Amino acid sequence: MQASVPKSAHGVLIVDADRECAVRFAEHLKEHGFATAIASPAEMFSVLRTFDATIVLCDIEGEGAAGANLPGQLLEARPDLICVAVAKRPDMRQGGEFIDKSKGIDVLVPTIEDCFHKRELRRLADSGYELLKNAENASKEASRVKVEFLAKISHE
């Protein structure tokens, strides 16, 4: 397996209307070696144009119904992002990655590391699948060539 990428190479964008909470998250993540940026829901797309984010922590409680739609909007615009919904109420979990704010700040780093681990596993699975597919095609081609060769020498 390849060497792990330094945490600082993984930009974490924190999208939260509660600036104080976003700053607390950012400071905690910086202490653990992550590059961070903060944006309000209204600013998130403009910040993404200048900040190289790998993951977005997205508060889904703010901004009424718009908050719950933020992860979908982000993934539609940037399918390469890992989007983690964040809320104080666990009943707001919509599937996918989720951080329960009520559990405290200590769940941030393990959740983010788990997201990166899952992404790497998916990447490896996709690579393995492609290698198997290529091997299968090469095997079929080798069998075809073998049959042609045997047919040719049997006629000689």
VMD Tcl script that builds the backbone (N, CA, C; Angstrom):
set m [mol new atoms 468]
animate dup $m
set s [atomselect $m all]
$s set {name element resname resid chain x y z} {
  {N N MET 1 A 0.852 -1.182 0.000}
  {CA C MET 1 A 0.000 0.000 0.000}
  {C C MET 1 A 0.894 1.240 0.000}
  {N N GLN 2 A 0.456 2.281 -0.649}
  {CA C GLN 2 A 1.276 3.473 -0.767}
  {C C GLN 2 A 1.326 4.243 0.553}
  {N N ALA 3 A 2.342 5.083 0.708}
  {CA C ALA 3 A 2.486 5.885 1.911}
  {C C ALA 3 A 1.297 6.814 2.061}
  {N N SER 4 A 0.931 7.062 3.311}
  {CA C SER 4 A -0.236 7.915 3.526}
  {C C SER 4 A 0.093 9.367 3.200}
  {N N VAL 5 A -0.913 10.072 2.739}
  {CA C VAL 5 A -0.772 11.477 2.374}
  {C C VAL 5 A -0.831 12.298 3.658}
  {N N PRO 6 A 0.046 13.295 3.819}
  {CA C PRO 6 A -0.011 14.104 5.039}
  {C C PRO 6 A -1.370 14.777 5.193}
  {N N LYS 7 A -1.807 14.915 6.436}
  {CA C LYS 7 A -3.109 15.523 6.707}
  {C C LYS 7 A -3.207 16.924 6.114}
  {N N SER 8 A -2.089 17.647 6.105}
  {CA C SER 8 A -2.124 19.023 5.588}
  {C C SER 8 A -2.480 19.062 4.106}
  {N N ALA 9 A -2.340 17.922 3.421}
  {CA C ALA 9 A -2.703 17.868 2.005}
  {C C ALA 9 A -4.212 17.737 1.827}
  {N N HIS 10 A -4.909 17.450 2.914}
  {CA C HIS 10 A -6.366 17.313 2.868}
  {C C HIS 10 A -7.001 18.587 3.415}
  {N N GLY 11 A -7.497 19.436 2.521}
  {CA C GLY 11 A -8.161 20.642 2.959}
  {C C GLY 11 A -9.556 20.331 3.472}
  {N N VAL 12 A -9.896 20.911 4.622}
  {CA C VAL 12 A -11.222 20.729 5.212}
  {C C VAL 12 A -11.929 22.078 5.233}
  {N N LEU 13 A -13.021 22.167 4.476}
  {CA C LEU 13 A -13.852 23.369 4.485}
  {C C LEU 13 A -14.975 23.160 5.485}
  {N N ILE 14 A -15.140 24.107 6.383}
  {CA C ILE 14 A -16.194 24.038 7.390}
  {C C ILE 14 A -17.262 25.048 7.003}
  {N N VAL 15 A -18.452 24.541 6.672}
  {CA C VAL 15 A -19.568 25.392 6.262}
  {C C VAL 15 A -20.569 25.410 7.402}
  {N N ASP 16 A -20.680 26.576 8.044}
  {CA C ASP 16 A -21.560 26.684 9.206}
  {C C ASP 16 A -21.948 28.146 9.377}
  {N N ALA 17 A -23.217 28.395 9.587}
  {CA C ALA 17 A -23.686 29.760 9.833}
  {C C ALA 17 A -23.241 30.236 11.213}
  {N N ASP 18 A -22.957 29.302 12.115}
  {CA C ASP 18 A -22.472 29.612 13.458}
  {C C ASP 18 A -20.951 29.766 13.396}
  {N N ARG 19 A -20.499 30.996 13.206}
  {CA C ARG 19 A -19.070 31.279 13.011}
  {C C ARG 19 A -18.226 30.782 14.190}
  {N N GLU 20 A -18.749 30.955 15.400}
  {CA C GLU 20 A -18.007 30.534 16.595}
  {C C GLU 20 A -17.743 29.024 16.573}
  {N N CYS 21 A -18.744 28.266 16.202}
  {CA C CYS 21 A -18.592 26.814 16.105}
  {C C CYS 21 A -17.597 26.453 15.004}
  {N N ALA 22 A -17.701 27.120 13.866}
  {CA C ALA 22 A -16.794 26.853 12.741}
  {C C ALA 22 A -15.344 27.134 13.141}
  {N N VAL 23 A -15.111 28.217 13.864}
  {CA C VAL 23 A -13.760 28.575 14.312}
  {C C VAL 23 A -13.235 27.502 15.275}
  {N N ARG 24 A -14.088 27.040 16.177}
  {CA C ARG 24 A -13.691 25.991 17.130}
  {C C ARG 24 A -13.291 24.711 16.376}
  {N N PHE 25 A -14.103 24.324 15.397}
  {CA C PHE 25 A -13.795 23.145 14.575}
  {C C PHE 25 A -12.456 23.342 13.850}
  {N N ALA 26 A -12.281 24.514 13.237}
  {CA C ALA 26 A -11.067 24.796 12.458}
  {C C ALA 26 A -9.823 24.738 13.335}
  {N N GLU 27 A -9.896 25.341 14.510}
  {CA C GLU 27 A -8.745 25.337 15.417}
  {C C GLU 27 A -8.396 23.908 15.831}
  {N N HIS 28 A -9.403 23.115 16.135}
  {CA C HIS 28 A -9.174 21.718 16.538}
  {C C HIS 28 A -8.522 20.930 15.397}
  {N N LEU 29 A -9.031 21.108 14.199}
  {CA C LEU 29 A -8.480 20.380 13.057}
  {C C LEU 29 A -7.055 20.833 12.727}
  {N N LYS 30 A -6.790 22.129 12.852}
  {CA C LYS 30 A -5.428 22.638 12.617}
  {C C LYS 30 A -4.450 22.032 13.616}
  {N N GLU 31 A -4.887 21.868 14.879}
  {CA C GLU 31 A -4.043 21.237 15.894}
  {C C GLU 31 A -3.674 19.804 15.495}
  {N N HIS 32 A -4.509 19.194 14.677}
  {CA C HIS 32 A -4.277 17.820 14.228}
  {C C HIS 32 A -3.672 17.755 12.822}
  {N N GLY 33 A -3.229 18.908 12.309}
  {CA C GLY 33 A -2.474 18.922 11.063}
  {C C GLY 33 A -3.263 19.131 9.786}
  {N N PHE 34 A -4.547 19.430 9.882}
  {CA C PHE 34 A -5.348 19.641 8.677}
  {C C PHE 34 A -5.321 21.108 8.261}
  {N N ALA 35 A -5.323 21.350 6.957}
  {CA C ALA 35 A -5.513 22.700 6.420}
  {C C ALA 35 A -7.018 22.968 6.459}
  {N N THR 36 A -7.427 24.149 6.891}
  {CA C THR 36 A -8.857 24.433 7.018}
  {C C THR 36 A -9.225 25.788 6.432}
  {N N ALA 37 A -10.496 25.908 6.109}
  {CA C ALA 37 A -11.096 27.184 5.721}
  {C C ALA 37 A -12.521 27.172 6.264}
  {N N ILE 38 A -13.072 28.354 6.453}
  {CA C ILE 38 A -14.415 28.514 7.004}
  {C C ILE 38 A -15.255 29.304 6.009}
  {N N ALA 39 A -16.519 28.904 5.874}
  {CA C ALA 39 A -17.443 29.641 5.011}
  {C C ALA 39 A -18.848 29.542 5.579}
  {N N SER 40 A -19.619 30.574 5.346}
  {CA C SER 40 A -21.053 30.491 5.631}
  {C C SER 40 A -21.673 29.728 4.464}
  {N N PRO 41 A -22.900 29.245 4.616}
  {CA C PRO 41 A -23.531 28.564 3.487}
  {C C PRO 41 A -23.550 29.421 2.212}
  {N N ALA 42 A -23.742 30.719 2.368}
  {CA C ALA 42 A -23.783 31.604 1.200}
  {C C ALA 42 A -22.417 31.753 0.536}
  {N N GLU 43 A -21.345 31.560 1.293}
  {CA C GLU 43 A -19.986 31.748 0.771}
  {C C GLU 43 A -19.321 30.468 0.264}
  {N N MET 44 A -19.917 29.318 0.528}
  {CA C MET 44 A -19.197 28.051 0.327}
  {C C MET 44 A -18.676 27.853 -1.093}
  {N N PHE 45 A -19.477 28.184 -2.108}
  {CA C PHE 45 A -19.003 27.945 -3.476}
  {C C PHE 45 A -17.878 28.890 -3.859}
  {N N SER 46 A -17.924 30.130 -3.390}
  {CA C SER 46 A -16.832 31.054 -3.710}
  {C C SER 46 A -15.554 30.637 -2.982}
  {N N VAL 47 A -15.659 30.142 -1.756}
  {CA C VAL 47 A -14.476 29.682 -1.034}
  {C C VAL 47 A -13.895 28.443 -1.716}
  {N N LEU 48 A -14.750 27.558 -2.205}
  {CA C LEU 48 A -14.267 26.352 -2.891}
  {C C LEU 48 A -13.496 26.668 -4.167}
  {N N ARG 49 A -13.724 27.840 -4.738}
  {CA C ARG 49 A -12.971 28.225 -5.940}
  {C C ARG 49 A -11.515 28.555 -5.606}
  {N N THR 50 A -11.247 28.938 -4.353}
  {CA C THR 50 A -9.883 29.338 -3.991}
  {C C THR 50 A -9.218 28.415 -2.975}
  {N N PHE 51 A -10.005 27.596 -2.290}
  {CA C PHE 51 A -9.452 26.687 -1.274}
  {C C PHE 51 A -9.555 25.257 -1.784}
  {N N ASP 52 A -8.442 24.542 -1.730}
  {CA C ASP 52 A -8.391 23.176 -2.230}
  {C C ASP 52 A -8.918 22.210 -1.164}
  {N N ALA 53 A -10.214 22.028 -1.142}
  {CA C ALA 53 A -10.845 21.152 -0.155}
  {C C ALA 53 A -10.938 19.725 -0.670}
  {N N THR 54 A -10.711 18.797 0.228}
  {CA C THR 54 A -10.949 17.382 -0.032}
  {C C THR 54 A -12.248 16.980 0.643}
  {N N ILE 55 A -12.512 17.622 1.772}
  {CA C ILE 55 A -13.682 17.291 2.580}
  {C C ILE 55 A -14.388 18.569 3.014}
  {N N VAL 56 A -15.716 18.497 3.101}
  {CA C VAL 56 A -16.509 19.632 3.566}
  {C C VAL 56 A -17.363 19.161 4.726}
  {N N LEU 57 A -17.223 19.860 5.858}
  {CA C LEU 57 A -18.111 19.633 6.999}
  {C C LEU 57 A -19.239 20.633 6.851}
  {N N CYS 58 A -20.450 20.141 6.710}
  {CA C CYS 58 A -21.566 20.988 6.322}
  {C C CYS 58 A -22.675 20.939 7.369}
  {N N ASP 59 A -22.863 22.053 8.088}
  {CA C ASP 59 A -23.927 22.123 9.085}
  {C C ASP 59 A -25.271 22.096 8.363}
  {N N ILE 60 A -26.084 21.099 8.651}
  {CA C ILE 60 A -27.365 20.964 7.945}
  {C C ILE 60 A -28.536 21.502 8.751}
  {N N GLU 61 A -28.267 22.052 9.940}
  {CA C GLU 61 A -29.355 22.588 10.758}
  {C C GLU 61 A -29.681 24.038 10.429}
  {N N GLY 62 A -28.713 24.769 9.954}
  {CA C GLY 62 A -28.925 26.187 9.700}
  {C C GLY 62 A -29.677 26.456 8.411}
  {N N GLU 63 A -30.073 27.688 8.239}
  {CA C GLU 63 A -30.665 28.158 6.986}
  {C C GLU 63 A -31.958 27.427 6.603}
  {N N GLY 64 A -32.710 26.941 7.566}
  {CA C GLY 64 A -33.989 26.272 7.265}
  {C C GLY 64 A -33.793 25.039 6.414}
  {N N ALA 65 A -34.652 24.849 5.427}
  {CA C ALA 65 A -34.569 23.679 4.558}
  {C C ALA 65 A -33.312 23.708 3.706}
  {N N ALA 66 A -32.778 24.901 3.461}
  {CA C ALA 66 A -31.570 25.012 2.647}
  {C C ALA 66 A -30.397 24.283 3.297}
  {N N GLY 67 A -30.322 24.307 4.627}
  {CA C GLY 67 A -29.241 23.625 5.328}
  {C C GLY 67 A -29.216 22.146 5.028}
  {N N ALA 68 A -30.370 21.514 5.048}
  {CA C ALA 68 A -30.456 20.080 4.778}
  {C C ALA 68 A -30.084 19.762 3.333}
  {N N ASN 69 A -30.222 20.730 2.438}
  {CA C ASN 69 A -29.913 20.512 1.023}
  {C C ASN 69 A -28.450 20.788 0.664}
  {N N LEU 70 A -27.687 21.367 1.584}
  {CA C LEU 70 A -26.309 21.748 1.264}
  {C C LEU 70 A -25.442 20.569 0.820}
  {N N PRO 71 A -25.451 19.431 1.518}
  {CA C PRO 71 A -24.597 18.329 1.044}
  {C C PRO 71 A -24.914 17.904 -0.395}
  {N N GLY 72 A -26.189 17.816 -0.730}
  {CA C GLY 72 A -26.568 17.442 -2.094}
  {C C GLY 72 A -26.115 18.461 -3.116}
  {N N GLN 73 A -26.255 19.744 -2.792}
  {CA C GLN 73 A -25.812 20.802 -3.700}
  {C C GLN 73 A -24.301 20.733 -3.918}
  {N N LEU 74 A -23.573 20.496 -2.828}
  {CA C LEU 74 A -22.114 20.408 -2.936}
  {C C LEU 74 A -21.692 19.238 -3.810}
  {N N LEU 75 A -22.284 18.077 -3.556}
  {CA C LEU 75 A -21.886 16.890 -4.308}
  {C C LEU 75 A -22.311 16.965 -5.765}
  {N N GLU 76 A -23.396 17.665 -6.034}
  {CA C GLU 76 A -23.812 17.849 -7.427}
  {C C GLU 76 A -22.797 18.717 -8.168}
  {N N ALA 77 A -22.336 19.767 -7.502}
  {CA C ALA 77 A -21.373 20.680 -8.122}
  {C C ALA 77 A -19.958 20.110 -8.118}
  {N N ARG 78 A -19.623 19.367 -7.067}
  {CA C ARG 78 A -18.260 18.836 -6.908}
  {C C ARG 78 A -18.312 17.390 -6.416}
  {N N PRO 79 A -18.552 16.444 -7.303}
  {CA C PRO 79 A -18.654 15.039 -6.875}
  {C C PRO 79 A -17.360 14.470 -6.309}
  {N N ASP 80 A -16.252 15.180 -6.492}
  {CA C ASP 80 A -14.973 14.725 -5.957}
  {C C ASP 80 A -14.836 14.965 -4.456}
  {N N LEU 81 A -15.708 15.778 -3.888}
  {CA C LEU 81 A -15.620 16.114 -2.467}
  {C C LEU 81 A -16.172 15.003 -1.584}
  {N N ILE 82 A -15.638 14.925 -0.381}
  {CA C ILE 82 A -16.246 14.120 0.670}
  {C C ILE 82 A -17.079 15.111 1.470}
  {N N CYS 83 A -18.363 14.875 1.564}
  {CA C CYS 83 A -19.240 15.799 2.270}
  {C C CYS 83 A -19.772 15.115 3.529}
  {N N VAL 84 A -19.541 15.752 4.665}
  {CA C VAL 84 A -19.983 15.213 5.944}
  {C C VAL 84 A -21.026 16.154 6.524}
  {N N ALA 85 A -22.227 15.639 6.732}
  {CA C ALA 85 A -23.293 16.436 7.348}
  {C C ALA 85 A -22.995 16.575 8.838}
  {N N VAL 86 A -23.272 17.757 9.385}
  {CA C VAL 86 A -23.027 18.035 10.794}
  {C C VAL 86 A -24.308 18.615 11.388}
  {N N ALA 87 A -24.719 18.089 12.552}
  {CA C ALA 87 A -25.912 18.606 13.225}
  {C C ALA 87 A -25.861 18.250 14.711}
  {N N LYS 88 A -26.585 19.000 15.516}
  {CA C LYS 88 A -26.678 18.710 16.950}
  {C C LYS 88 A -27.665 17.594 17.220}
  {N N ARG 89 A -28.552 17.367 16.271}
  {CA C ARG 89 A -29.601 16.355 16.463}
  {C C ARG 89 A -29.319 15.149 15.571}
  {N N PRO 90 A -29.034 13.989 16.178}
  {CA C PRO 90 A -28.731 12.800 15.380}
  {C C PRO 90 A -29.893 12.356 14.488}
  {N N ASP 91 A -31.110 12.772 14.816}
  {CA C ASP 91 A -32.255 12.391 13.976}
  {C C ASP 91 A -32.235 13.097 12.621}
  {N N MET 92 A -31.321 14.053 12.449}
  {CA C MET 92 A -31.214 14.753 11.162}
  {C C MET 92 A -30.324 14.005 10.171}
  {N N ARG 93 A -29.707 12.913 10.631}
  {CA C ARG 93 A -28.840 12.127 9.752}
  {C C ARG 93 A -29.637 11.673 8.534}
  {N N GLN 94 A -29.075 11.918 7.349}
  {CA C GLN 94 A -29.775 11.606 6.098}
  {C C GLN 94 A -29.129 10.445 5.365}
  {N N GLY 95 A -28.273 9.719 6.014}
  {CA C GLY 95 A -27.470 8.720 5.321}
  {C C GLY 95 A -26.135 9.350 5.016}
  {N N GLY 96 A -25.174 8.563 4.665}
  {CA C GLY 96 A -23.849 9.102 4.387}
  {C C GLY 96 A -23.117 9.450 5.664}
  {N N GLU 97 A -22.055 10.188 5.516}
  {CA C GLU 97 A -21.215 10.538 6.663}
  {C C GLU 97 A -21.907 11.612 7.496}
  {N N PHE 98 A -21.742 11.505 8.825}
  {CA C PHE 98 A -22.459 12.401 9.734}
  {C C PHE 98 A -21.643 12.610 11.000}
  {N N ILE 99 A -21.620 13.848 11.475}
  {CA C ILE 99 A -21.013 14.173 12.767}
  {C C ILE 99 A -22.105 14.754 13.647}
  {N N ASP 100 A -22.259 14.142 14.799}
  {CA C ASP 100 A -23.225 14.600 15.799}
  {C C ASP 100 A -22.515 15.618 16.686}
  {N N LYS 101 A -22.866 16.907 16.527}
  {CA C LYS 101 A -22.211 17.972 17.294}
  {C C LYS 101 A -22.365 17.763 18.797}
  {N N SER 102 A -23.459 17.096 19.201}
  {CA C SER 102 A -23.690 16.913 20.634}
  {C C SER 102 A -22.665 15.979 21.272}
  {N N LYS 103 A -21.920 15.228 20.469}
  {CA C LYS 103 A -20.895 14.330 21.007}
  {C C LYS 103 A -19.578 15.042 21.260}
  {N N GLY 104 A -19.504 16.293 20.882}
  {CA C GLY 104 A -18.299 17.069 21.148}
  {C C GLY 104 A -17.319 17.059 19.993}
  {N N ILE 105 A -16.286 17.839 20.166}
  {CA C ILE 105 A -15.309 18.081 19.109}
  {C C ILE 105 A -14.392 16.879 18.860}
  {N N ASP 106 A -14.310 15.979 19.828}
  {CA C ASP 106 A -13.386 14.851 19.709}
  {C C ASP 106 A -13.757 13.862 18.613}
  {N N VAL 107 A -14.969 13.937 18.087}
  {CA C VAL 107 A -15.361 13.011 17.013}
  {C C VAL 107 A -14.917 13.505 15.635}
  {N N LEU 108 A -14.471 14.747 15.548}
  {CA C LEU 108 A -14.096 15.319 14.252}
  {C C LEU 108 A -12.974 14.545 13.561}
  {N N VAL 109 A -11.844 14.440 14.195}
  {CA C VAL 109 A -10.673 13.825 13.558}
  {C C VAL 109 A -10.924 12.354 13.229}
  {N N PRO 110 A -11.446 11.543 14.173}
  {CA C PRO 110 A -11.704 10.143 13.803}
  {C C PRO 110 A -12.691 9.996 12.649}
  {N N THR 111 A -13.698 10.841 12.601}
  {CA C THR 111 A -14.680 10.766 11.508}
  {C C THR 111 A -14.029 11.127 10.183}
  {N N ILE 112 A -13.236 12.182 10.168}
  {CA C ILE 112 A -12.558 12.603 8.937}
  {C C ILE 112 A -11.562 11.531 8.484}
  {N N GLU 113 A -10.787 11.002 9.418}
  {CA C GLU 113 A -9.833 9.945 9.059}
  {C C GLU 113 A -10.561 8.720 8.510}
  {N N ASP 114 A -11.721 8.395 9.086}
  {CA C ASP 114 A -12.523 7.274 8.589}
  {C C ASP 114 A -12.998 7.547 7.156}
  {N N CYS 115 A -13.387 8.784 6.876}
  {CA C CYS 115 A -13.809 9.152 5.513}
  {C C CYS 115 A -12.669 8.939 4.517}
  {N N PHE 116 A -11.458 9.378 4.897}
  {CA C PHE 116 A -10.312 9.207 4.008}
  {C C PHE 116 A -9.984 7.725 3.823}
  {N N HIS 117 A -10.092 6.967 4.902}
  {CA C HIS 117 A -9.831 5.532 4.824}
  {C C HIS 117 A -10.828 4.858 3.877}
  {N N LYS 118 A -12.104 5.195 4.004}
  {CA C LYS 118 A -13.133 4.624 3.116}
  {C C LYS 118 A -12.876 5.006 1.663}
  {N N ARG 119 A -12.481 6.251 1.438}
  {CA C ARG 119 A -12.201 6.694 0.067}
  {C C ARG 119 A -11.023 5.917 -0.512}
  {N N GLU 120 A -9.987 5.714 0.290}
  {CA C GLU 120 A -8.823 4.964 -0.181}
  {C C GLU 120 A -9.213 3.516 -0.481}
  {N N LEU 121 A -10.039 2.918 0.369}
  {CA C LEU 121 A -10.494 1.543 0.113}
  {C C LEU 121 A -11.287 1.463 -1.189}
  {N N ARG 122 A -12.153 2.459 -1.431}
  {CA C ARG 122 A -12.909 2.480 -2.698}
  {C C ARG 122 A -11.970 2.631 -3.892}
  {N N ARG 123 A -10.953 3.487 -3.737}
  {CA C ARG 123 A -9.984 3.682 -4.818}
  {C C ARG 123 A -9.243 2.375 -5.101}
  {N N LEU 124 A -8.820 1.695 -4.049}
  {CA C LEU 124 A -8.116 0.431 -4.219}
  {C C LEU 124 A -9.028 -0.635 -4.828}
  {N N ALA 125 A -10.279 -0.670 -4.393}
  {CA C ALA 125 A -11.227 -1.640 -4.958}
  {C C ALA 125 A -11.441 -1.359 -6.444}
  {N N ASP 126 A -11.588 -0.084 -6.795}
  {CA C ASP 126 A -11.760 0.275 -8.209}
  {C C ASP 126 A -10.525 -0.115 -9.024}
  {N N SER 127 A -9.334 0.129 -8.460}
  {CA C SER 127 A -8.096 -0.243 -9.162}
  {C C SER 127 A -8.001 -1.752 -9.330}
  {N N GLY 128 A -8.346 -2.475 -8.283}
  {CA C GLY 128 A -8.327 -3.937 -8.351}
  {C C GLY 128 A -9.296 -4.462 -9.382}
  {N N TYR 129 A -10.470 -3.856 -9.446}
  {CA C TYR 129 A -11.474 -4.255 -10.431}
  {C C TYR 129 A -10.946 -4.038 -11.850}
  {N N GLU 130 A -10.341 -2.874 -12.073}
  {CA C GLU 130 A -9.788 -2.578 -13.397}
  {C C GLU 130 A -8.675 -3.565 -13.757}
  {N N LEU 131 A -7.817 -3.899 -12.793}
  {CA C LEU 131 A -6.749 -4.865 -13.056}
  {C C LEU 131 A -7.331 -6.238 -13.412}
  {N N LEU 132 A -8.360 -6.658 -12.685}
  {CA C LEU 132 A -8.997 -7.948 -12.983}
  {C C LEU 132 A -9.640 -7.947 -14.360}
  {N N LYS 133 A -10.279 -6.841 -14.692}
  {CA C LYS 133 A -10.919 -6.735 -15.998}
  {C C LYS 133 A -9.875 -6.800 -17.119}
  {N N ASN 134 A -8.768 -6.087 -16.921}
  {CA C ASN 134 A -7.684 -6.127 -17.910}
  {C C ASN 134 A -7.090 -7.525 -18.014}
  {N N ALA 135 A -6.909 -8.206 -16.885}
  {CA C ALA 135 A -6.371 -9.566 -16.897}
  {C C ALA 135 A -7.326 -10.523 -17.610}
  {N N GLU 136 A -8.618 -10.343 -17.376}
  {CA C GLU 136 A -9.620 -11.187 -18.041}
  {C C GLU 136 A -9.560 -10.982 -19.560}
  {N N ASN 137 A -9.477 -9.730 -19.981}
  {CA C ASN 137 A -9.390 -9.430 -21.418}
  {C C ASN 137 A -8.099 -9.998 -22.020}
  {N N ALA 138 A -6.997 -9.884 -21.280}
  {CA C ALA 138 A -5.730 -10.424 -21.770}
  {C C ALA 138 A -5.802 -11.951 -21.863}
  {N N SER 139 A -6.456 -12.580 -20.917}
  {CA C SER 139 A -6.614 -14.035 -20.930}
  {C C SER 139 A -7.457 -14.473 -22.120}
  {N N LYS 140 A -8.531 -13.758 -22.380}
  {CA C LYS 140 A -9.378 -14.081 -23.543}
  {C C LYS 140 A -8.583 -13.935 -24.839}
  {N N GLU 141 A -7.797 -12.868 -24.928}
  {CA C GLU 141 A -6.985 -12.648 -26.128}
  {C C GLU 141 A -5.943 -13.748 -26.278}
  {N N ALA 142 A -5.301 -14.133 -25.166}
  {CA C ALA 142 A -4.308 -15.208 -25.217}
  {C C ALA 142 A -4.960 -16.520 -25.654}
  {N N SER 143 A -6.162 -16.797 -25.175}
  {CA C SER 143 A -6.871 -18.020 -25.578}
  {C C SER 143 A -7.203 -17.988 -27.062}
  {N N ARG 144 A -7.632 -16.832 -27.549}
  {CA C ARG 144 A -7.955 -16.686 -28.964}
  {C C ARG 144 A -6.718 -16.937 -29.830}
  {N N VAL 145 A -5.604 -16.338 -29.436}
  {CA C VAL 145 A -4.355 -16.503 -30.184}
  {C C VAL 145 A -3.905 -17.965 -30.135}
  {N N LYS 146 A -4.044 -18.590 -28.983}
  {CA C LYS 146 A -3.660 -19.999 -28.835}
  {C C LYS 146 A -4.482 -20.888 -29.768}
  {N N VAL 147 A -5.803 -20.641 -29.803}
  {CA C VAL 147 A -6.678 -21.432 -30.679}
  {C C VAL 147 A -6.277 -21.241 -32.137}
  {N N GLU 148 A -6.022 -20.013 -32.546}
  {CA C GLU 148 A -5.594 -19.740 -33.922}
  {C C GLU 148 A -4.278 -20.439 -34.231}
  {N N PHE 149 A -3.338 -20.374 -33.290}
  {CA C PHE 149 A -2.032 -21.003 -33.477}
  {C C PHE 149 A -2.193 -22.518 -33.633}
  {N N LEU 150 A -2.965 -23.129 -32.717}
  {CA C LEU 150 A -3.146 -24.589 -32.786}
  {C C LEU 150 A -3.853 -25.019 -34.068}
  {N N ALA 151 A -4.831 -24.208 -34.490}
  {CA C ALA 151 A -5.523 -24.512 -35.737}
  {C C ALA 151 A -4.555 -24.431 -36.917}
  {N N LYS 152 A -3.686 -23.430 -36.884}
  {CA C LYS 152 A -2.743 -23.234 -37.976}
  {C C LYS 152 A -1.718 -24.380 -38.029}
  {N N ILE 153 A -1.169 -24.773 -36.897}
  {CA C ILE 153 A -0.151 -25.831 -36.943}
  {C C ILE 153 A -0.764 -27.213 -37.183}
  {N N SER 154 A -2.019 -27.386 -36.847}
  {CA C SER 154 A -2.653 -28.690 -37.093}
  {C C SER 154 A -2.921 -28.888 -38.593}
  {N N HIS 155 A -2.964 -27.819 -39.355}
  {CA C HIS 155 A -3.192 -27.911 -40.806}
  {C C HIS 155 A -1.894 -28.070 -41.563}
  {N N GLU 156 A -0.792 -27.925 -40.883}
  {CA C GLU 156 A 0.503 -27.984 -41.564}
  {C C GLU 156 A 1.102 -29.363 -41.503}
}
mol reanalyze $m
mol bondsrecalc $m
mol representation Tube
mol addrep $m
